[in-house]
Amino acid sequence: MGHQISLSQLLKHIPLVDDISCKEREYLAQASKIVRLAKGGYVIKRGDRATGLYVVMTGKVKISIPGVHEHDKVIEFFGTGQHFGEAVMFLEHPYLIDAQALEDTLLVHIERDALLSIMTSNPLFMKKIVNGLALRFETLLHDIEVVNLPSAAARVADYLLQNSTLGHEIDLSLPKRTIASKLGLQPETFSRALHQLIDEKCIIVDKTKITIIDGEALKRHAPQLDVTFETLSAECQNLSQQHKSPPARDWIAPASSKYSEYEF
């Protein structure tokens, strides 16, 4: 029988809570649970009540707004280490979105009350949450700008630039229909835009891998878009480094909390 990793150990690998104290992390672990989804399974359906946030440990999750005749509008994708659901969690409103696994996925759900308790006692952790929401909002504004570009090639070029690694490679394992929906395109239009960028020698495609061979030419397709995945990621890392929480060794769970019986 294999070694079973604890929730507390799992939380150590989540950027959102990797720098809080051990006691705080153990407290959150008591308010967390593992959620396993097979490909195509839903962790959230529109109308569900928000009870906390979800962190993707492995796999990928698609966030979409349900549409008529199964024409959902894809909003975002979340992969390993990323989290979603906190905005609606704070409002205590029903979800307006669906969250569906694009492959077999393992998530951790952290309950709202426990998160709010840590935020109340740890202002730096609260700032980290707020910074994440602000960056998410900025990214959403960028996405709105992208889908209003008249050129399909410009939308696709921006997507490739945002999702390229340091080696200028993009994993295109996501369904083309799903990426096209995020960009406000029909799948066939998305494919034509890819072929245009191939013909212009901006990229090469090998099965599910795209390699950028002329980044400057790719950028010229959407020169007005100066907010990129790289700049947002760098900003997020800088904020994380600036606001690391000190080890709160004297922190104790609130007496009124339903998690206060945990033995620290």
Rosetta silent file (secondary structure, phi, psi, omega in degrees, C-alpha in Angstrom):
SEQUENCE: MGHQISLSQLLKHIPLVDDISCKEREYLAQASKIVRLAKGGYVIKRGDRATGLYVVMTGKVKISIPGVHEHDKVIEFFGTGQHFGEAVMFLEHPYLIDAQALEDTLLVHIERDALLSIMTSNPLFMKKIVNGLALRFETLLHDIEVVNLPSAAARVADYLLQNSTLGHEIDLSLPKRTIASKLGLQPETFSRALHQLIDEKCIIVDKTKITIIDGEALKRHAPQLDVTFETLSAECQNLSQQHKSPPARDWIAPASSKYSEYEF
SCORE:     score description
SCORE:     0.000 S_00000001
   1 L     0.000  129.979 -175.354    0.000    0.000    0.000 S_00000001
   2 L   -72.176  164.563  178.327    1.478    3.361   -1.046 S_00000001
   3 L   -68.182  131.713  179.643    2.290    6.266    1.206 S_00000001
   4 L   -97.485  114.687  179.149   -0.742    8.454    1.863 S_00000001
   5 L   -78.328  140.147 -178.319    0.088   12.161    1.825 S_00000001
   6 L   -82.368  162.234  177.135   -1.875   14.270    4.323 S_00000001
   7 H   -62.133  -37.328  178.575   -3.914   17.339    3.435 S_00000001
   8 H   -61.117  -40.378  177.385   -1.515   19.450    5.464 S_00000001
   9 H   -67.032  -38.528  177.564    1.361   18.189    3.318 S_00000001
  10 H   -61.410  -42.662 -176.975   -0.622   18.898    0.160 S_00000001
  11 H   -63.354  -26.265  178.318   -1.285   22.480    1.247 S_00000001
  12 L   -60.619  -24.308 -176.016    2.460   23.110    1.549 S_00000001
  13 L   -97.081    6.917  179.197    2.654   22.881   -2.244 S_00000001
  14 L   -98.197  117.548 -177.163   -0.112   25.418   -2.901 S_00000001
  15 H   -53.703  -33.501 -178.106    1.311   28.909   -3.622 S_00000001
  16 H   -59.782  -36.030 -174.425   -1.698   30.587   -2.010 S_00000001
  17 H  -124.240   22.319 -175.144   -0.903   29.148    1.437 S_00000001
  18 L   -77.208  -12.731 -177.224    2.752   28.126    1.152 S_00000001
  19 L  -120.357   14.918  172.358    4.021   30.876    3.472 S_00000001
  20 L   -83.459  170.683 -176.659    1.478   30.889    6.304 S_00000001
  21 L   -70.516  162.093  179.357    2.429   29.337    9.636 S_00000001
  22 H   -60.673  -39.955 -179.288    2.314   25.596   10.275 S_00000001
  23 H   -65.072  -41.480  178.909   -0.555   26.026   12.731 S_00000001
  24 H   -65.142  -39.450 -179.733   -2.580   28.027   10.228 S_00000001
  25 H   -67.308  -39.084  176.825   -1.938   25.450    7.536 S_00000001
  26 H   -64.652  -37.683  178.210   -2.997   22.594    9.818 S_00000001
  27 H   -62.316  -44.479  177.335   -6.135   24.545   10.655 S_00000001
  28 H   -65.337  -35.070  179.697   -6.958   24.924    6.962 S_00000001
  29 H   -60.292  -36.920  178.910   -6.238   21.232    6.434 S_00000001
  30 H   -68.242  -20.897 -179.572   -9.002   20.378    8.906 S_00000001
  31 L  -104.376   19.563 -177.113  -11.381   22.487    6.814 S_00000001
  32 E  -119.530  161.900  175.096  -10.322   20.930    3.506 S_00000001
  33 E  -149.110  153.220  177.214  -11.268   17.879    1.502 S_00000001
  34 E   -84.012  136.683  175.867   -9.995   16.076   -1.575 S_00000001
  35 E  -124.021  122.220  178.620  -12.191   16.174   -4.694 S_00000001
  36 E  -109.394  131.974 -179.749  -11.482   13.727   -7.524 S_00000001
  37 E  -127.021  134.188  169.418  -12.981   14.253  -10.960 S_00000001
  38 L   -79.776  159.214  178.024  -12.884   12.073  -14.040 S_00000001
  39 L   -52.643  129.299  179.921  -12.493   13.824  -17.387 S_00000001
  40 L    93.123   -9.946  179.669  -15.738   15.618  -18.188 S_00000001
  41 L   -75.824  153.265 -179.582  -16.923   15.706  -14.567 S_00000001
  42 E  -105.277  131.841  172.083  -18.275   18.887  -13.002 S_00000001
  43 E   -96.254  -25.198  177.425  -17.057   20.271   -9.692 S_00000001
  44 E  -137.007  136.137  170.260  -19.361   23.312   -9.969 S_00000001
  45 L  -120.674  144.305  178.625  -22.658   23.746  -11.787 S_00000001
  46 L   -50.363  130.794 -178.627  -24.391   27.082  -12.284 S_00000001
  47 L   100.750  -16.453  176.025  -26.692   27.730   -9.331 S_00000001
  48 L   -64.349  147.507  176.922  -24.571   25.820   -6.782 S_00000001
  49 E   -81.807  133.555  179.829  -23.952   27.654   -3.520 S_00000001
  50 L   -77.999  124.381 -179.079  -20.324   28.725   -2.998 S_00000001
  51 L  -119.810    0.965 -178.830  -18.871   27.207    0.176 S_00000001
  52 E   169.196 -165.817  176.716  -15.153   27.775   -0.353 S_00000001
  53 E  -115.746  160.607 -179.748  -12.445   27.829   -2.972 S_00000001
  54 E  -114.379  138.725  175.639  -10.928   25.050   -5.072 S_00000001
  55 E  -118.476  130.220  178.923   -7.239   24.432   -5.726 S_00000001
  56 E   -83.717  119.646  177.202   -6.118   22.289   -8.663 S_00000001
  57 E   -90.655  -45.656  172.790   -3.465   19.793   -7.547 S_00000001
  58 E  -143.751  150.831  178.252   -3.250   17.870  -10.824 S_00000001
  59 L    99.986 -165.883 -179.104   -5.190   18.128  -14.073 S_00000001
  60 L  -141.648  143.934  179.372   -7.052   21.010  -15.734 S_00000001
  61 E  -125.672  135.920  177.123  -10.407   22.683  -15.110 S_00000001
  62 E  -102.395  130.221  174.758  -12.443   24.734  -17.567 S_00000001
  63 E  -103.612  126.708 -177.322  -14.551   27.633  -16.298 S_00000001
  64 E  -145.012  157.952  173.798  -17.463   28.501  -18.571 S_00000001
  65 E   -98.811  120.328 -177.866  -20.795   30.294  -18.673 S_00000001
  66 L   -60.830  137.756  178.757  -23.544   27.866  -19.734 S_00000001
  67 L  -122.367  176.254  178.810  -25.216   28.822  -22.989 S_00000001
  68 H   -77.342  151.140  177.809  -28.190   27.662  -25.002 S_00000001
  69 H    55.609   35.285  175.684  -27.863   24.615  -27.259 S_00000001
  70 H    65.224   15.915  177.433  -24.650   23.577  -25.458 S_00000001
  71 L   -91.684   75.371 -179.919  -22.796   26.645  -26.766 S_00000001
  72 L   -73.424  150.735  175.402  -20.987   27.483  -23.535 S_00000001
  73 E   -99.869  112.487  179.708  -18.707   30.525  -23.329 S_00000001
  74 E   -74.239  130.113 -179.046  -15.289   29.486  -22.007 S_00000001
  75 E  -100.883  -47.085 -174.210  -13.876   32.041  -19.565 S_00000001
  76 E  -160.988  162.324  172.316  -10.664   30.539  -18.237 S_00000001
  77 E  -118.766  145.882  176.738   -8.608   27.403  -17.639 S_00000001
  78 E  -127.762  133.179  179.531   -6.956   26.476  -14.337 S_00000001
  79 L  -119.372 -164.902 -173.785   -4.044   24.068  -13.927 S_00000001
  80 L   -52.308  127.940  176.998   -1.780   22.743  -11.212 S_00000001
  81 L    87.999  -12.093 -178.653   -1.393   25.108   -8.235 S_00000001
  82 L   -90.822  156.790 -176.730   -4.073   27.534   -9.384 S_00000001
  83 E  -131.814  157.159 -178.961   -7.269   28.233   -7.465 S_00000001
  84 E  -151.832  160.803  175.577  -10.751   29.492   -8.293 S_00000001
  85 L   102.158   -5.212 -173.593  -14.102   30.276   -6.687 S_00000001
  86 H   -72.230  -32.322 -177.250  -13.030   32.793   -4.047 S_00000001
  87 H   -61.724  -48.754 -179.994  -14.854   35.829   -5.486 S_00000001
  88 H   -70.654  -30.122  177.027  -18.300   34.207   -5.294 S_00000001
  89 H   -58.004  -42.136 -179.982  -17.313   32.614   -1.973 S_00000001
  90 H   -68.206  -36.199 -178.292  -16.994   36.079   -0.418 S_00000001
  91 H   -77.565  -20.251 -175.473  -20.333   37.203   -1.848 S_00000001
  92 L    58.391   37.884  176.938  -22.089   34.006   -0.732 S_00000001
  93 L  -103.287  159.537  171.887  -23.987   34.001   -4.028 S_00000001
  94 E   -65.316  150.563  177.594  -24.792   31.021   -6.218 S_00000001
  95 L   -66.725  143.451  173.284  -22.256   30.355   -8.953 S_00000001
  96 L  -100.338    2.155 -173.985  -22.984   31.787  -12.397 S_00000001
  97 L  -125.514  167.565  167.883  -20.481   29.429  -14.020 S_00000001
  98 E  -107.287  148.754  172.843  -19.728   25.764  -14.574 S_00000001
  99 E  -127.132  115.760 -171.857  -16.358   24.234  -13.665 S_00000001
 100 E  -126.182  138.827  178.584  -15.577   21.065  -15.603 S_00000001
 101 E   -73.727  128.788  177.189  -12.528   18.778  -15.637 S_00000001
 102 L   -88.366  -11.661  175.077  -10.759   18.688  -19.002 S_00000001
 103 L  -157.366  174.611  176.793   -8.849   15.588  -17.880 S_00000001
 104 L   -56.068  127.158 -168.094   -8.718   13.423  -14.775 S_00000001
 105 E  -135.024  142.569  174.844   -8.270   16.019  -12.038 S_00000001
 106 E  -117.613  125.519  179.955   -7.494   16.172   -8.316 S_00000001
 107 E  -124.373  160.747  169.263   -8.604   19.245   -6.372 S_00000001
 108 E  -117.721  128.232  175.225   -8.588   20.453   -2.783 S_00000001
 109 E  -101.535  124.950  178.864  -11.648   22.316   -1.508 S_00000001
 110 E  -110.903  126.740 -174.015  -10.970   24.723    1.405 S_00000001
 111 E   -70.346  145.909 -175.962  -14.002   25.899    3.359 S_00000001
 112 H   -56.883  -49.103 -173.927  -14.940   29.554    3.436 S_00000001
 113 H   -60.319  -39.057  179.880  -15.151   30.001    7.229 S_00000001
 114 H   -67.766  -41.730  177.825  -11.627   28.714    7.802 S_00000001
 115 H   -62.202  -43.897  179.615  -10.184   30.966    5.107 S_00000001
 116 H   -63.519  -35.663  178.643  -11.977   34.000    6.530 S_00000001
 117 H   -63.518  -44.860  178.200  -10.644   33.173    9.989 S_00000001
 118 H   -65.892  -40.193  179.752   -7.029   33.133    8.736 S_00000001
 119 H   -62.650  -37.390 -179.950   -7.613   36.321    6.742 S_00000001
 120 H   -65.537  -37.907 -175.862   -8.940   38.086    9.850 S_00000001
 121 H   -94.340  -11.200 -175.663   -5.874   37.210   11.932 S_00000001
 122 L  -131.247   89.255 -176.967   -3.261   37.443    9.162 S_00000001
 123 H   -59.491  -31.297 -179.633   -3.451   40.742    7.200 S_00000001
 124 H   -70.335  -34.941  174.814   -0.638   39.709    4.854 S_00000001
 125 H   -66.829  -40.695  176.949   -2.533   36.585    3.847 S_00000001
 126 H   -60.267  -42.156  179.683   -5.619   38.743    3.261 S_00000001
 127 H   -63.332  -36.854  178.337   -3.529   41.052    1.061 S_00000001
 128 H   -63.472  -40.709  177.314   -2.337   38.040   -0.923 S_00000001
 129 H   -63.518  -46.515 -178.249   -5.955   37.010   -1.556 S_00000001
 130 H   -64.329  -42.319  177.777   -6.910   40.553   -2.604 S_00000001
 131 H   -59.227  -41.193  179.001   -3.864   40.853   -4.878 S_00000001
 132 H   -63.067  -40.991  178.035   -4.843   37.595   -6.576 S_00000001
 133 H   -65.665  -39.257  179.972   -8.379   38.843   -7.168 S_00000001
 134 H   -64.732  -41.806  178.452   -7.058   42.140   -8.561 S_00000001
 135 H   -67.084  -36.876  176.529   -4.747   40.324  -10.978 S_00000001
 136 H   -61.852  -41.395  178.920   -7.609   38.032  -12.002 S_00000001
 137 H   -64.960  -42.288  179.550   -9.728   41.106  -12.752 S_00000001
 138 H   -63.401  -39.845  177.762   -6.907   42.672  -14.775 S_00000001
 139 H   -64.162  -39.538  178.933   -6.531   39.448  -16.762 S_00000001
 140 H   -63.346  -40.617  177.335  -10.283   39.402  -17.431 S_00000001
 141 H   -62.381  -40.094  177.536  -10.116   42.962  -18.793 S_00000001
 142 H   -62.505  -42.292  179.820   -7.276   41.867  -21.058 S_00000001
 143 H   -63.308  -37.734  177.369   -9.337   38.916  -22.282 S_00000001
 144 H   -63.803  -40.869  177.757  -12.248   41.253  -23.078 S_00000001
 145 H   -62.015  -40.471 -178.322   -9.864   43.425  -25.076 S_00000001
 146 H   -63.832  -47.082 -175.915   -8.609   40.374  -26.966 S_00000001
 147 H   -70.034  -10.222  175.987  -12.043   39.078  -28.004 S_00000001
 148 L   -94.616   -0.345  174.321  -12.841   42.533  -29.410 S_00000001
 149 L   -68.930  134.776 -177.072   -9.902   42.411  -31.806 S_00000001
 150 L   -71.957  -23.442 -176.056  -11.270   42.196  -35.361 S_00000001
 151 L   -94.946  127.758  175.887   -8.541   39.820  -36.549 S_00000001
 152 H   -64.201  -38.161  179.394   -8.700   36.136  -35.601 S_00000001
 153 H   -61.183  -36.256  178.738   -4.935   35.906  -36.144 S_00000001
 154 H   -66.003  -41.485  179.166   -4.430   38.681  -33.571 S_00000001
 155 H   -64.428  -44.512 -179.180   -6.515   36.823  -30.972 S_00000001
 156 H   -67.661  -40.700  178.505   -4.668   33.567  -31.585 S_00000001
 157 H   -59.989  -43.532  179.316   -1.276   35.319  -31.564 S_00000001
 158 H   -64.272  -41.571  178.421   -2.058   36.903  -28.205 S_00000001
 159 H   -60.161  -43.760 -179.473   -3.182   33.542  -26.781 S_00000001
 160 H   -64.986  -41.349  179.536    0.053   31.892  -27.909 S_00000001
 161 H   -65.392  -38.981 -179.964    2.189   34.687  -26.440 S_00000001
 162 H   -67.019  -33.764 -171.724    0.339   34.502  -23.118 S_00000001
 163 H  -105.445   10.526  178.767    0.700   30.750  -22.839 S_00000001
 164 L   -80.354  145.948  175.754    4.235   30.259  -24.142 S_00000001
 165 L   -86.506 -178.175  178.834    6.924   28.928  -21.830 S_00000001
 166 L   -61.224  -26.791  177.563   10.492   30.240  -21.616 S_00000001
 167 L   -86.074    9.204  179.446   11.301   27.887  -24.489 S_00000001
 168 L    60.917   36.572  177.247    8.558   29.538  -26.585 S_00000001
 169 E  -116.263  147.105  179.481    6.522   26.346  -26.641 S_00000001
 170 E  -127.807  132.062  175.952    2.787   25.949  -26.118 S_00000001
 171 E   -85.552  116.490 -178.577    0.986   22.761  -25.205 S_00000001
 172 L  -102.411   38.340 -179.133   -2.082   22.522  -27.417 S_00000001
 173 L   -75.120  -18.074  175.454   -3.513   19.496  -25.657 S_00000001
 174 L   -67.960  146.515  178.019   -6.711   21.408  -24.864 S_00000001
 175 L   -58.051  137.716 -179.517   -9.493   20.847  -27.403 S_00000001
 176 H   -59.783  -35.403  179.007   -9.372   23.455  -30.186 S_00000001
 177 H   -61.269  -36.947 -179.194  -13.102   24.060  -29.727 S_00000001
 178 H   -69.354  -44.752  178.215  -12.461   24.991  -26.075 S_00000001
 179 H   -64.955  -41.848  179.849   -9.638   27.425  -26.897 S_00000001
 180 H   -59.598  -40.463  179.317  -11.673   28.913  -29.739 S_00000001
 181 H   -62.272  -41.387  178.293  -14.592   29.574  -27.356 S_00000001
 182 H   -61.308  -34.496 -178.014  -12.300   31.456  -24.971 S_00000001
 183 L   -90.223    1.051  179.550  -11.137   33.628  -27.883 S_00000001
 184 L    71.374   33.153 -177.780  -14.659   34.203  -29.184 S_00000001
 185 L  -122.588  158.048  168.643  -13.973   32.260  -32.392 S_00000001
 186 L   -78.748  149.584 -177.803  -15.490   29.332  -34.234 S_00000001
 187 H   -55.102  -40.486 -179.558  -13.220   26.244  -34.246 S_00000001
 188 H   -67.584  -32.681  176.681  -12.712   26.445  -38.019 S_00000001
 189 H   -68.656  -39.909  176.424  -11.766   30.142  -37.726 S_00000001
 190 H   -59.838  -44.304  179.967   -9.262   29.270  -35.021 S_00000001
 191 H   -64.171  -40.502  179.076   -7.712   26.621  -37.289 S_00000001
 192 H   -64.432  -39.018  179.394   -7.485   29.073  -40.211 S_00000001
 193 H   -65.517  -39.174  176.269   -5.751   31.635  -37.980 S_00000001
 194 H   -60.586  -44.329 -179.620   -3.231   29.004  -36.877 S_00000001
 195 H   -65.666  -34.258  176.696   -2.501   28.130  -40.515 S_00000001
 196 H   -62.746  -43.402 -179.852   -2.048   31.827  -41.320 S_00000001
 197 H   -69.115  -30.888  174.794    0.574   32.141  -38.559 S_00000001
 198 H   -67.972  -45.436 -179.186    2.263   28.977  -39.833 S_00000001
 199 H   -62.712  -33.139  179.655    2.337   30.364  -43.399 S_00000001
 200 L   -83.417    3.846  177.946    3.847   33.621  -42.106 S_00000001
 201 L    60.423   35.156  172.782    6.552   31.543  -40.363 S_00000001
 202 L   -85.078  -34.079 -175.372    5.596   32.852  -36.903 S_00000001
 203 E  -141.096  161.995  166.765    5.069   29.351  -35.506 S_00000001
 204 E  -126.819  147.645 -176.850    5.514   25.685  -36.276 S_00000001
 205 E  -120.833  129.277  176.067    3.069   23.004  -35.154 S_00000001
 206 E  -129.369   95.893 -177.444    3.974   19.419  -34.292 S_00000001
 207 L    58.454 -110.723 -177.365    0.852   17.500  -33.223 S_00000001
 208 L  -101.216   14.311  179.590   -0.120   19.098  -29.863 S_00000001
 209 E  -117.521  129.903  175.360    3.006   21.252  -29.531 S_00000001
 210 E  -113.369  133.240  177.300    3.369   24.757  -30.986 S_00000001
 211 E  -117.698  128.702  177.317    6.757   26.456  -31.094 S_00000001
 212 E   -81.562  120.966 -179.931    7.108   30.205  -31.597 S_00000001
 213 L  -107.430  -13.677  175.918    9.892   30.839  -34.107 S_00000001
 214 L  -143.786   84.811 -176.907    9.336   34.571  -34.624 S_00000001
 215 H   -63.740  -35.869 -179.184    7.989   36.209  -31.484 S_00000001
 216 H   -66.233  -40.311  177.418    8.332   39.756  -32.845 S_00000001
 217 H   -64.850  -37.105  178.855    6.238   38.910  -35.886 S_00000001
 218 H   -65.195  -41.471 -179.328    3.640   37.339  -33.586 S_00000001
 219 H   -66.353  -29.311 -178.434    3.542   40.479  -31.421 S_00000001
 220 L   -67.895  -16.895  177.879    2.976   42.669  -34.486 S_00000001
 221 L   -71.233  -27.507 -179.630   -0.419   41.031  -34.964 S_00000001
 222 L  -139.674   64.810 -173.075   -1.684   42.662  -31.739 S_00000001
 223 L   -66.691  -21.467 -176.782    0.710   45.551  -30.960 S_00000001
 224 L   -79.834  -10.641 -177.290   -1.793   47.411  -28.749 S_00000001
 225 L   -93.008  100.449 -175.898   -1.939   44.588  -26.204 S_00000001
 226 L  -102.582   -0.172  174.836    0.876   45.275  -23.756 S_00000001
 227 L   -97.611  115.022 -177.670   -0.432   43.144  -20.856 S_00000001
 228 L  -119.243  168.012  177.534    0.880   39.611  -21.299 S_00000001
 229 H   -58.055  -38.689 -177.830    0.886   36.426  -19.284 S_00000001
 230 H   -64.653  -43.655 -178.907    4.587   36.966  -18.550 S_00000001
 231 H   -68.360  -39.067  178.361    4.087   40.464  -17.119 S_00000001
 232 H   -66.622  -41.039  178.749    1.110   39.366  -15.021 S_00000001
 233 H   -63.515  -43.081  179.446    2.996   36.303  -13.746 S_00000001
 234 H   -63.042  -41.068  179.196    6.035   38.425  -12.863 S_00000001
 235 H   -64.314  -41.606  179.496    3.827   40.927  -11.050 S_00000001
 236 H   -62.915  -41.603  178.984    2.107   38.142   -9.110 S_00000001
 237 H   -65.694  -39.976  178.540    5.479   36.673   -8.057 S_00000001
 238 H   -62.876  -43.157  178.739    6.736   40.092   -6.964 S_00000001
 239 H   -62.997  -39.271  179.619    3.633   40.658   -4.853 S_00000001
 240 H   -63.783  -41.153  179.965    4.046   37.232   -3.298 S_00000001
 241 H   -69.255  -36.606 -177.964    7.664   37.954   -2.369 S_00000001
 242 H   -71.046  -27.580 -171.775    6.816   41.391   -0.977 S_00000001
 243 L  -121.011   41.097  176.723    3.993   40.145    1.212 S_00000001
 244 L   -68.987  135.026 -178.406    5.209   36.882    2.673 S_00000001
 245 L   -75.578  135.311  175.741    3.485   36.152    5.967 S_00000001
 246 L   -70.601  155.083  179.640    5.714   35.932    9.044 S_00000001
 247 L   -68.274  106.905 -177.155    5.589   32.655   10.986 S_00000001
 248 L   -87.374   77.898 -173.874    2.715   33.247   13.420 S_00000001
 249 L   -68.274  -20.474 -177.809    3.773   30.648   16.006 S_00000001
 250 L   -95.918    8.526 -178.975    1.384   31.989   18.631 S_00000001
 251 L   -70.264  136.397  175.369   -1.668   31.742   16.358 S_00000001
 252 L  -130.824  151.423  179.939   -4.539   29.671   17.768 S_00000001
 253 L   -64.731  142.359  177.806   -7.839   28.719   16.222 S_00000001
 254 L   -57.252  138.659 -176.336  -10.776   30.948   17.219 S_00000001
 255 L   -61.720  -30.531 -178.211  -12.634   29.479   20.174 S_00000001
 256 L   -83.941   -4.303 -175.903  -15.955   29.805   18.369 S_00000001
 257 L   -74.788  145.726  177.060  -14.711   27.999   15.299 S_00000001
 258 L   -73.269   -7.678  177.545  -16.021   24.545   14.453 S_00000001
 259 L  -100.669    3.119 -170.989  -12.385   23.596   13.749 S_00000001
 260 L   -70.191  -11.813  179.905  -11.093   24.731   17.182 S_00000001
 261 L   -79.830   -4.089 -178.468  -10.999   21.188   18.580 S_00000001
 262 L   -64.865  135.455 -179.280   -8.022   20.396   16.345 S_00000001
 263 L   -84.647  106.154  176.353   -4.937   19.472   18.391 S_00000001
 264 L   -85.261    0.000    0.000   -2.098   21.770   17.374 S_00000001
